[in-house]
Amino acid sequence: MAEPLIELKGISKAFGQQTVLDAVDLTIYRGEALAIIGPSGTGKSTILRIIAGLLAPDAGEIYVLGHRRQGLIEDLEDPIGIGMVFQQAALFDSLTVDENVGFLLYEHSRLPRRQIQELVEKRLEMVGLSGISDRYPAQLSGGMRKRVSFARAIMANPENPKEVPEVLLYDEPTAGLDPIASTVIEDLVRQLQCAEGGCSTYVMVTHQDSTIRRTADRIVLLYQGKIQWQGSVSDLDHTDDPLVRQFFSGSIEGPIQVLG
Protein backbone atom coordinates (compact mmCIF):
# COMPACT_ATOMS: atom_id res chain seq x y z
CA MET A 1 0.00 0.00 0.00
CA ALA A 2 1.39 3.41 -1.02
CA GLU A 3 2.15 5.84 1.79
CA PRO A 4 -0.28 8.74 2.26
CA LEU A 5 1.61 12.02 1.92
CA ILE A 6 -1.23 14.51 2.22
CA GLU A 7 -4.73 13.93 3.59
CA LEU A 8 -7.65 16.33 3.41
CA LYS A 9 -10.46 15.54 5.82
CA GLY A 10 -13.79 17.34 5.65
CA ILE A 11 -12.34 20.37 3.86
CA SER A 12 -14.85 23.15 3.20
CA LYS A 13 -14.36 26.58 1.65
CA ALA A 14 -16.77 29.35 0.71
CA PHE A 15 -16.32 32.73 -0.92
CA GLY A 16 -19.14 34.96 0.20
CA GLN A 17 -22.37 33.04 -0.30
CA GLN A 18 -20.82 30.53 -2.70
CA THR A 19 -19.68 27.22 -1.23
CA VAL A 20 -16.80 26.00 -3.38
CA LEU A 21 -15.69 22.94 -1.38
CA ASP A 22 -18.13 21.01 0.79
CA ALA A 23 -16.57 18.55 3.28
CA VAL A 24 -14.09 17.12 0.77
CA ASP A 25 -11.99 14.08 1.70
CA LEU A 26 -8.92 13.42 -0.45
CA THR A 27 -5.72 11.41 0.06
CA ILE A 28 -2.59 11.92 -2.04
CA TYR A 29 -0.22 8.96 -2.02
CA ARG A 30 3.54 8.89 -2.45
CA GLY A 31 4.58 8.36 -6.07
CA GLU A 32 1.17 8.89 -7.66
CA ALA A 33 0.07 11.19 -10.45
CA LEU A 34 -3.34 12.57 -9.55
CA ALA A 35 -5.53 14.68 -11.82
CA ILE A 36 -8.40 16.77 -10.50
CA ILE A 37 -10.98 17.45 -13.18
CA GLY A 38 -14.40 19.05 -13.37
CA PRO A 39 -16.24 22.04 -14.81
CA SER A 40 -14.91 25.57 -14.41
CA GLY A 41 -15.61 27.23 -11.09
CA THR A 42 -15.93 24.04 -9.06
CA GLY A 43 -13.00 24.62 -6.69
CA LYS A 44 -10.17 22.78 -8.43
CA SER A 45 -7.64 25.60 -8.14
CA THR A 46 -8.91 26.35 -4.64
CA ILE A 47 -8.13 22.83 -3.48
CA LEU A 48 -4.59 23.14 -4.90
CA ARG A 49 -4.00 26.33 -2.96
CA ILE A 50 -5.26 24.71 0.22
CA ILE A 51 -2.93 21.75 -0.32
CA ALA A 52 -0.05 24.16 -0.91
CA GLY A 53 -0.79 26.01 2.31
CA LEU A 54 -1.50 29.26 0.47
CA LEU A 55 -5.18 29.34 1.44
CA ALA A 56 -6.84 28.30 4.68
CA PRO A 57 -10.01 26.18 4.61
CA ASP A 58 -13.08 27.29 6.52
CA ALA A 59 -13.46 23.83 8.05
CA GLY A 60 -11.70 20.49 8.01
CA GLU A 61 -8.21 19.19 8.69
CA ILE A 62 -5.06 18.78 6.62
CA TYR A 63 -2.43 16.17 7.45
CA VAL A 64 1.06 16.06 5.91
CA LEU A 65 2.89 12.79 6.61
CA GLY A 66 0.41 12.18 9.39
CA HIS A 67 1.03 15.53 11.10
CA ARG A 68 -1.82 17.99 11.24
CA ARG A 69 -1.02 21.29 9.59
CA GLN A 70 -1.85 24.36 11.64
CA GLY A 71 -2.22 27.62 9.72
CA LEU A 72 -0.68 28.54 6.38
CA ILE A 73 2.66 27.60 4.89
CA GLU A 74 4.45 30.61 6.41
CA ASP A 75 3.15 29.71 9.87
CA LEU A 76 4.70 26.26 10.17
CA GLU A 77 7.12 24.35 7.96
CA ASP A 78 5.68 21.20 6.39
CA PRO A 79 7.64 17.94 6.80
CA ILE A 80 7.80 17.67 3.00
CA GLY A 81 8.45 20.27 0.33
CA ILE A 82 5.45 21.26 -1.81
CA GLY A 83 6.02 23.20 -5.03
CA MET A 84 3.37 24.84 -7.20
CA VAL A 85 3.24 25.68 -10.91
CA PHE A 86 0.66 28.39 -11.51
CA GLN A 87 -1.64 28.52 -14.52
CA GLN A 88 -0.13 31.67 -16.05
CA ALA A 89 3.50 30.78 -15.15
CA ALA A 90 3.52 33.86 -12.83
CA LEU A 91 7.02 34.97 -13.81
CA PHE A 92 8.39 38.40 -12.90
CA ASP A 93 8.55 40.28 -16.22
CA SER A 94 11.30 42.62 -15.02
CA LEU A 95 13.62 39.77 -13.99
CA THR A 96 15.70 37.47 -16.18
CA VAL A 97 15.06 33.74 -16.37
CA ASP A 98 18.01 33.23 -14.02
CA GLU A 99 16.56 35.67 -11.50
CA ASN A 100 13.08 34.13 -11.77
CA VAL A 101 14.20 30.53 -11.31
CA GLY A 102 16.65 31.38 -8.54
CA PHE A 103 14.44 34.01 -6.90
CA LEU A 104 14.03 32.32 -3.51
CA LEU A 105 17.73 31.53 -3.25
CA TYR A 106 18.75 35.05 -4.21
CA GLU A 107 16.33 36.49 -1.64
CA HIS A 108 16.48 34.00 1.22
CA SER A 109 19.78 32.12 1.14
CA ARG A 110 23.42 32.96 1.75
CA LEU A 111 24.66 31.04 -1.28
CA PRO A 112 27.10 32.92 -3.52
CA ARG A 113 25.65 34.22 -6.78
CA ARG A 114 27.82 31.91 -8.89
CA GLN A 115 26.52 28.82 -7.08
CA ILE A 116 22.91 29.93 -7.50
CA GLN A 117 23.50 30.47 -11.21
CA GLU A 118 24.90 26.94 -11.50
CA LEU A 119 21.85 25.53 -9.70
CA VAL A 120 19.55 27.51 -11.98
CA GLU A 121 21.30 26.17 -15.06
CA LYS A 122 20.90 22.59 -13.83
CA ARG A 123 17.17 23.11 -13.37
CA LEU A 124 16.89 24.70 -16.81
CA GLU A 125 18.68 21.68 -18.29
CA MET A 126 16.11 19.43 -16.62
CA VAL A 127 13.29 21.24 -18.43
CA GLY A 128 15.12 21.40 -21.76
CA LEU A 129 15.99 25.11 -21.69
CA SER A 130 19.77 25.34 -21.42
CA GLY A 131 21.38 28.65 -22.33
CA ILE A 132 18.42 31.00 -21.86
CA SER A 133 19.14 32.26 -18.34
CA ASP A 134 19.85 35.81 -19.53
CA ARG A 135 16.54 36.20 -21.39
CA TYR A 136 13.42 37.92 -20.10
CA PRO A 137 9.94 36.31 -20.02
CA ALA A 138 8.75 38.54 -22.88
CA GLN A 139 11.41 36.93 -25.09
CA LEU A 140 9.99 33.42 -24.51
CA SER A 141 7.10 31.52 -26.05
CA GLY A 142 4.17 30.46 -23.89
CA GLY A 143 5.49 26.91 -23.68
CA MET A 144 8.95 28.10 -22.69
CA ARG A 145 7.51 30.30 -19.94
CA LYS A 146 5.65 27.27 -18.60
CA ARG A 147 8.89 25.27 -18.50
CA VAL A 148 10.70 28.10 -16.73
CA SER A 149 7.98 28.02 -14.08
CA PHE A 150 8.59 24.26 -13.73
CA ALA A 151 12.29 24.91 -13.17
CA ARG A 152 11.45 27.48 -10.50
CA ALA A 153 9.06 25.06 -8.76
CA ILE A 154 11.76 22.40 -8.34
CA MET A 155 14.48 24.81 -7.23
CA ALA A 156 15.66 24.27 -3.66
CA ASN A 157 18.47 25.28 -1.35
CA PRO A 158 21.02 22.42 -1.23
CA GLU A 159 21.96 23.55 2.29
CA ASN A 160 18.42 22.80 3.46
CA PRO A 161 17.25 19.38 2.16
CA LYS A 162 13.80 19.91 3.72
CA GLU A 163 13.13 22.54 1.06
CA VAL A 164 13.44 20.06 -1.80
CA PRO A 165 9.87 19.68 -3.12
CA GLU A 166 8.53 16.16 -2.90
CA VAL A 167 5.12 17.09 -4.27
CA LEU A 168 4.37 19.34 -7.25
CA LEU A 169 1.00 20.98 -7.79
CA TYR A 170 0.17 21.94 -11.38
CA ASP A 171 -2.67 24.37 -12.09
CA GLU A 172 -3.68 23.96 -15.76
CA PRO A 173 -0.09 23.56 -17.06
CA THR A 174 -1.20 23.14 -20.70
CA ALA A 175 -3.90 25.82 -20.76
CA GLY A 176 -3.58 28.11 -23.78
CA LEU A 177 -0.92 26.00 -25.50
CA ASP A 178 -1.14 24.49 -28.97
CA PRO A 179 -1.25 20.66 -29.22
CA ILE A 180 2.49 20.32 -29.88
CA ALA A 181 3.49 22.60 -27.01
CA SER A 182 1.02 20.73 -24.80
CA THR A 183 2.69 17.43 -25.67
CA VAL A 184 6.09 18.87 -24.71
CA ILE A 185 4.71 19.95 -21.33
CA GLU A 186 2.93 16.62 -20.75
CA ASP A 187 6.14 14.70 -21.47
CA LEU A 188 8.07 17.02 -19.17
CA VAL A 189 5.64 16.43 -16.29
CA ARG A 190 6.25 12.69 -16.55
CA GLN A 191 10.02 13.14 -16.94
CA LEU A 192 10.23 15.25 -13.81
CA GLN A 193 8.35 12.55 -11.91
CA CYS A 194 11.17 10.10 -12.64
CA ALA A 195 14.18 12.42 -12.74
CA GLU A 196 16.70 12.80 -9.97
CA GLY A 197 15.92 16.11 -8.33
CA GLY A 198 12.39 16.01 -9.70
CA CYS A 199 9.20 15.25 -7.81
CA SER A 200 7.84 11.72 -7.64
CA THR A 201 4.34 12.84 -6.64
CA TYR A 202 2.14 15.41 -8.29
CA VAL A 203 -1.40 16.71 -8.39
CA MET A 204 -2.68 18.36 -11.56
CA VAL A 205 -5.75 20.42 -12.32
CA THR A 206 -6.59 20.25 -16.01
CA HIS A 207 -9.46 20.30 -18.50
CA GLN A 208 -7.56 18.90 -21.49
CA ASP A 209 -8.28 15.33 -22.50
CA SER A 210 -4.75 14.63 -23.77
CA THR A 211 -3.18 16.02 -20.59
CA ILE A 212 -5.45 13.90 -18.40
CA ARG A 213 -4.71 10.73 -20.35
CA ARG A 214 -0.96 11.26 -20.72
CA THR A 215 -0.09 12.51 -17.24
CA ALA A 216 -2.55 10.97 -14.75
CA ASP A 217 -2.69 7.62 -12.99
CA ARG A 218 -5.70 8.43 -10.81
CA ILE A 219 -8.47 10.91 -11.55
CA VAL A 220 -11.03 12.58 -9.29
CA LEU A 221 -13.96 14.60 -10.64
CA LEU A 222 -14.97 17.58 -8.52
CA TYR A 223 -18.45 19.06 -8.94
CA GLN A 224 -20.76 21.04 -6.68
CA GLY A 225 -18.13 21.11 -3.97
CA LYS A 226 -17.70 17.34 -3.69
CA ILE A 227 -15.69 14.55 -5.28
CA GLN A 228 -18.35 12.86 -7.40
CA TRP A 229 -16.24 10.16 -9.09
CA GLN A 230 -12.75 8.73 -9.04
CA GLY A 231 -10.94 6.07 -11.01
CA SER A 232 -8.00 5.30 -13.31
CA VAL A 233 -7.41 6.59 -16.84
CA SER A 234 -8.61 3.27 -18.25
CA ASP A 235 -11.84 3.64 -16.28
CA LEU A 236 -12.70 6.77 -18.26
CA ASP A 237 -13.64 4.77 -21.35
CA HIS A 238 -15.77 2.23 -19.47
CA THR A 239 -17.61 4.16 -16.78
CA ASP A 240 -21.31 4.85 -17.10
CA ASP A 241 -21.12 7.77 -14.68
CA PRO A 242 -23.18 10.55 -16.31
CA LEU A 243 -20.94 13.33 -14.99
CA VAL A 244 -17.82 11.77 -16.51
CA ARG A 245 -19.56 11.01 -19.78
CA GLN A 246 -20.86 14.57 -20.11
CA PHE A 247 -17.55 16.15 -19.11
CA PHE A 248 -15.56 14.29 -21.75
CA SER A 249 -18.17 14.51 -24.50
CA GLY A 250 -18.63 18.25 -24.02
CA SER A 251 -22.39 17.84 -24.22
CA ILE A 252 -24.63 20.59 -22.85
CA GLU A 253 -27.18 17.90 -21.98
CA GLY A 254 -26.66 16.10 -18.69
CA PRO A 255 -26.35 16.56 -14.92
CA ILE A 256 -23.60 19.21 -15.17
CA GLN A 257 -25.32 22.57 -15.25
CA VAL A 258 -24.17 24.84 -18.05
CA LEU A 259 -23.30 28.32 -16.81
CA GLY A 260 -25.23 30.95 -18.72
GIVEN-V530431 format. One record per backbone hydrogen bond with DSSP energy under -0.5 kcal/mol. NH is the residue of the N-H (numbers start at 1). CO is the residue of the C=O. Records with the same first field share a line. If there is no record, write none. Layout:
NH: CO + CO
This chain:
5: 28
6: 28
7: 63
8: 26
9: 7 + 61
10: 8
11: 24
12: 59
13: 21
15: 18
16: 14
18: 15
19: 17
20: 13 + 18
21: 13
22: 225
23: 21
24: 11
26: 8
28: 6
29: 27
30: 3
32: 29
34: 32 + 202
35: 218
36: 204
37: 35 + 220
42: 39
47: 43
48: 44
49: 45
50: 46
51: 47
52: 48
53: 49 + 50
54: 49
55: 49
58: 12
59: 12
61: 9
63: 7
64: 67
65: 5 + 63
67: 64
69: 62
71: 69
73: 53
75: 72
76: 72
81: 164
83: 167
85: 169
86: 84
89: 86
90: 88
93: 91
95: 92
97: 135
98: 133
100: 96
101: 97
102: 98
103: 100
106: 102
107: 103
108: 104
109: 105
116: 112
117: 113
118: 114
119: 115
120: 116
121: 117
122: 118
123: 119
124: 120
125: 121
126: 122
127: 123
128: 125
129: 124
132: 129
135: 132
137: 95
139: 136
140: 137
145: 141
146: 142
147: 143
148: 144
149: 145
150: 146
151: 147
152: 148
153: 149
154: 150
155: 152
158: 156
160: 157
163: 160
164: 161
166: 81
167: 81
168: 201
169: 83
170: 168 + 203
171: 85 + 169
172: 170 + 205
175: 172
177: 174
182: 178
183: 179
184: 180
185: 181
186: 182
187: 183
188: 184
189: 185
190: 186
191: 187
192: 188
193: 189
194: 190 + 191
195: 191
198: 195
199: 192
201: 166
202: 32
203: 168
204: 34
205: 170
206: 36 + 204
212: 208
213: 209
214: 210
215: 211
216: 212
217: 33
218: 33
219: 231
220: 35
221: 229
222: 37 + 220
223: 226
226: 223
228: 221 + 226
229: 221
231: 219
233: 217
236: 232 + 233
237: 234
238: 235
239: 235
245: 241
246: 242
247: 243
248: 244
249: 245
250: 246
251: 246
254: 252
257: 255
